[in-house]
Structures are given as structure tokens and as C-alpha cells.
Amino acid sequence: MKLKLTSMLVAIMVSPSVFSEVNIYTDERNSMSVGGFIDVRVINTQNQTEVVNGTSRINFKIDRKLKQGWKALGLVEWGVNPVGSSDIIYNNRFESIQDEFLYNRLGYAGLSHDKYGQITIGKQWGAWYDVVYGTNNSFVWDGNAAGVYTYNKDDGAVNGTGRGDKLIQYRNSYNDLSFTLQAQLKNSEFYTCDVSDITEQECETLWNAGDTAAQQVEFNYTFGASVTYTPTDMLTLTAGVNRGEFDLTYGDGTTQNVEDLIYGAGIMWGRVDQKGLYVAANINKNKNHDTDNLGRLIKDAIGIETFASYRFDNDVRPFIAYNVFDAGDDYVIQPNFNTDPNDVFKRQFAVIGVHYLIDEDTIAYIEARKDFSDFESNDKDQQAQMEQSEDDGIAFGFRYQL
């Protein structure tokens, strides 16, 4: 049980990358290690070619032995931007938009026990990520159909499905079965307006004036759970759910309660970092969980992600991935949005690539994306905006891991 729990936690905390760390201090009770990697790339998309940051990061992990088999643990991780700011917009924007040299990715502390499990508090990978992480192995164009990086490719902090903010989380494992329970304890209130080019302060002014195009949004607690079953060393089955609620109050005083829900399952065969075949797939049904490329909340959608790779004996690992996020038509929930109810939003693309593992911690790679998305709107300006960030592209880069 100890080995299964440890391996699961490592996979979830750092997937899709192979875990690596360097011990920098050890005594009888304490140990500290540093990990992370530098990832830089050249990308061509949307008729631009530019050097951009990938998912570079650095983290510090602390462990302390306590009484009766208990252990204290903590981790802090910052994203690092080694190439400077970048204005290019592409489908991995949730990583590359950061202008700061350092920005917060993870930070949590907790207690663990081989028998009683682990409890942690802070910013950490959500329970939902346990379900779908198996397809998140492309370096440049990883999937955004699995409901992890919500709200137009953010990091999943708001509703706890990605690197969730303010999570309290419990994990444990019994034989071949592992599970995670979590609650996101936060209070969030903000204003949105169905108007282009407006600040939140200006939107709040409209709301106070009684404008029906303005809404006050309260989005507080969320809850999630997942289960992982590993009947063999090669096969892994996952399932999970995450739920929250929006309370909308419009400028005219009318209210609306909206459920944010996602649930689904996944399957993996093999391990992406080992020699041979690796295949993964997941499917989810979601409701008011994500937005289209204009920031409009999607009423209902289905997401599917697939990934297959083969690592040869010469350490060349070609792969192919295919993702689709289908909101269908009549998907916009806000009643005051000036939009055609027959708008169509179907994000769909394939990625092919080759990773060359020079050694286990040094990878050169090339990846290409082909877009098959279907965006339709009677407003051609809106359609063009939706299509902008879903272009074809090609990128090559280098990843050095500590």
C-alpha cells in the first residue's frame, strides 16, 4: 500500500513529466529537495514565429518524520519564465501568458501516514486531475478538452479541477484502489458584463445603476472526488466528479443559480516514461464548467481526449493525440448575451510529435498541431475571434529537468 500511494501521489503532483528531484539537505528527521525543469521552445502559429517559455518551473519539497509513523510534508512551486514576456497567443496560453519571471503554481502543506493516508491544504492538483492526467503528455499543445484548465485555458484554480486554489484534500490507498476527496473553501465575488472592453469596476458601476447587462457573481465552495483502480502494473482505470455553484444577481435584481458540474472516467495502458506502448483516453460530461473562446459560459459539453505513444529502445518516443470538446449548438447560458442561439462551438484538433530522450532528464522535441475545429456564428467578428486561438502550428524545443 505504501508503494502504491507514494507512486500515485508522485504521478499526480508532477505528471505528465517524469518525476525528478535533487536532495539538498538531510538529517535524522528532515529532508529537503529541489526539482523542476527549464522548457524553452520556438513556435510558429497564427502567422508568427517566436521564442516562448514552455512550462518551466522550480519547486522545493520538505519532509519531516514525526511520531508513530506520521510525516509532515510541504511543497512550493513557482513557474519560471526564462525567455522574458511574450505576446503570442496559442493553445497553451495558460502557461505562456505569464510576464513575471516567477509566478505561483503550487503551494501546500500537510500530514501523511502509510495506513491513515494523507491530508494537505493549499494550492494543489485537484481530484479531477487524477481522472484525466494520463492524456496530458504533449509538451506544447496538451489537451484542453478534459475540463482541467477551465475558463479559456486558465490553470483550473477557480473551480479546483486543475491547480486548485484553497483546497483541503485527503488521499488514501487500499491494495489496488486509491481515492481522493477534496473541498475548495473560498469566498469569491466579482462582476461581469455582456459588454466588450469594460473593466470590472466599470461593470460594477453598471450593476449598481440597475443595468441588466451587468451581473454580480458569487462562486464559492466546490467539492470533488476521484477513484483510481490499478488491477495490473499496466492497466489503470479512473473515475471522478467535481461540483460547484454560481449565484448570479443581475442589475435589475433578478437572480439565477447555476450548477458547475463535471464527471467522467479514464483508462491508461502502460507508462509514458517507460519503453514500449502507452495509450490513454478519457471522456467527460460537463455543465456550466467552461467557457468558449469569447468567455461565454457553456451550458453543456462533452470532452474526449486520447493519447498514444511508443518509446523505442533508442529512446525516441513518437506520439499522437486527438482531442474534441463539443458544446453543440444553443450552448450559451447567459440570457442577456447578444448572440445567436445557433452558434456552434466544437474545439477539435490532433497533435503529432517526437520526443527524443537524450537521457532521462534531457529531452529534445518537435510537435505539430492540426486544427479541425468548428466555430459558427452569424456574427462573423465573433466567429473570427473564436477561431483565432485554435490555429495550426509547429514547435520545437528543449527541456532540461533537474
Residue, then its C-alpha position, 0 to 999 in steps of 0.5 A: m500500500k505504501l508503494k502504491l500511494t507514494s507512486m500515485l501521489v508522485a504521478i499526480m503532483v508532477s505528471p505528465s513529466v517524469f518525476s525528478e528531484v535533487n536532495i539538498y539537505t538531510d538529517e535524522r528527521n528532515s529532508m529537503s529537495v529541489g526539482g523542476f525543469i527549464d522548457v524553452r521552445v520556438i513556435n510558429t502559429q497564427n502567422q508568427t514565429e517566436v521564442v516562448n517559455g514552455t512550462s518551466r518551473i522550480n519547486f522545493k519539497i520538505d519532509r519531516k518524520l514525526k511520531q508513530g509513523w506520521k510525516a509532515l510534508g510541504l511543497v512550493e512551486w513557482g513557474v519560471n519564465p526564462v525567455g522574458s514576456s511574450d505576446i503570442i497567443y496559442n493553445n497553451r496560453f495558460e502557461s505562456i501568458q505569464d510576464e513575471f519571471l516567477y509566478n505561483r503554481l503550487g503551494y501546500a502543506g500537510l500530514s501523511h501516514d502509510k495506513y491513515g493516508q494523507i491530508t494537505i491544504g493549499k494550492q494543489w492538483g485537484a481530484w479531477y486531475d487524477v481522472v484525466y492526467g494520463t492524456n496530458n503528455s504533449f509538451v506544447w499543445d496538451g489537451n484542453a478538452a478534459g475540463v482541467y484548465t477551465y475558463n479559456k485555458d486558465d490553470g483550473a484554480v477557480n473551480g479546483t479541477g486543475r491547480g486548485d486554489k484553497l483546497i483541503q484534500y485527503r488521499n488514501s490507498y487500499n491494495d489496488l484502489s486509491f481515492t481522493l476527496q477534496a473541498q475548495l473553501k473560498n469566498s469569491e465575488f466579482y462582476t461581469c458584463d455582456v459588454s466588450d472592453i469594460t473593466e470590472q469596476e466599470c461593470e460594477t458601476l453598471w450593476n449598481a445603476g440597475d443595468t441588466a447587462a451587468q451581473q454580480v457573481e458569487f462562486n464559492y465552495t466546490f467539492g470533488a472526488s476521484v477513484t483510481y483502480t490499478p488491477t495490473d502494473m499496466l492497466t489503470l482505470t479512473a473515475g471522478v466528479n467535481r461540483g460547484e455553484f454560481d449565484l448570479t444577481y443581475g442589475d435589475g435584481t433578478t437572480q439565477n443559480v447555476e450548477d458547475l458540474i463535471y464527471g467522467a472516467g479514464i483508462m491508461w495502458g502502460r507508462v509514458d516514461q517507460k519503453g514500449l506502448y502507452v495509450a490513454a483516453n478519457i471522456n467527460k460530461n460537463k455543465n456550466h464548467d467552461t467557457d468558449n473562446l469569447g468567455r461565454l459560459i457553456k451550458d453543456a459539453i462533452g470532452i474526449e481526449t486520447f493519447a498514444s505513444y511508443r518509446f523505442d529502445n533508442d529512446v525516441r518516443p513518437f506520439i499522437a493525440y486527438n482531442v474534441f470538446d463539443a458544446g453543440d449548438d444553443y450552448v450559451i447560458q447567459p440570457n442577456f448575451n447578444t448572440d445567436p442561439n445557433d452558434v456552434f462551438k466544437r474545439q477539435f484538433a490532433v497533435i503529432g510529435v517526437h520526443y527524443l530522450i537524450d537521457e532521462d532528464t534531457i529531452a529534445y522535441i518537435e510537435a505539430r498541431k492540426d486544427f479541425s475545429d468548428f466555430e459558427s456564428n452569424d456574427k462573423d467578428q465573433q466567429a473570427q475571434m473564436e477561431q483565432s486561438e485554435d490555429d495550426g502550428i509547429a514547435f520545437g524545443f528543449r527541456y532540461q529537468l533537474 
